[in-house]
């Protein structure tokens, strides 16, 4: 990438991506915590996070290689990322707002 673009461009892209990730990193854990009741929040939050990372992250290289072998296209792992994003979107769209409700 540095061959086609200068250092300043690459640094600017890193800054832009860093800011994008910062938006998620601030709101993401708070939104996940709101899904679970206060009593089991730590257990369920850590368990669901670990399971999601194991399934969507741990098997990602294996699934990506399999998709490339089956389709013959090096772009086919994009479908896996899109499927994971679709699952995330469905879950996020169903989260209830709990800002003004008492802790349970």
Secondary structure, 3 states (H helix, E strand, C coil): CCCCCCHHHHHHHHHHHHHHHHHHHHHHHHHHHHHCCCCCHHHHHHHHHHHHHHHHHHCHHHHHHHHHHHHCCCCCHHHHHHHHHHHHHHHHHCCCCCCCCCCC
